């Protein structure tokens, strides 16, 4: 327990340094977290394509192995840096700072960090972001917020993805939102489909407001 406490304390100090650094640069920084297969990368792809010209983004991609997701992001024309964690189940603040050195931060206003697919470990590690954004797909079951409360409590935003599939699933949308708010009363929820584009405009408006606020 003492070792874990020391690791988290060291990470938190680095995260605060990251936060100050990103604020100096006027960057809006988001940490996207979810279980594998929720559609984080698809949401990023759609967001980057639809908001092309409206902001200056870059992406840090975290995966245990492969650069498959980074290749998909690079195809949008947005700068991307891959982090492979090997056996590690999350990104940490030092990894993010090192990866950010690949970008010209003075010419960016949005940094999107796609964390390793995992609803446990990433909840404990601050990266210096403005907000954690948890992605939950309707194919996963509505009780995920109660099963993984630490992650949903740490998140300020929930993207409820793949809503285009709702007609084909036994998924209680209102129950899922109620469970999320039970764990995190102030959480902001966007119902979206990265495939059809439904609900994405509200997400883009939230992003735009965050970018403007970060610019000061």
Protein Blocks (a to p, Z undefined) as FASTA:
>chain_A
ZZmmmmmmmmmmmmmmmmmmmmmnopacddddddehilmmmmmmmmmmmmgojaccdddd
ddfbdjklmmmmmmnopacddddekjafbdcfklmmmmmmmpcfklccbdcddddddfkl
mmmmcghiabdcddddfknopklmmmmmmlmmmpmbdcdehklmmmmpccdfklmmmmmm
mmmmmbccddddfknopoklmmmmmmmmmmmmmnZZ
